[in-house]
Amino acid sequence: MAAPFLSSPFQPYVYE
């Protein structure tokens, strides 16, 4: 699952 960095305030990067 790839989420935009803007969607994660704790982890400001794209994770899969």
C-alpha positions, 0 to 999 in steps of 0.5 A: 500500500503506497500512501502520500506523505501528506496523508501521514503526519507522523511519517512524512514519506511514501511507504508501501 
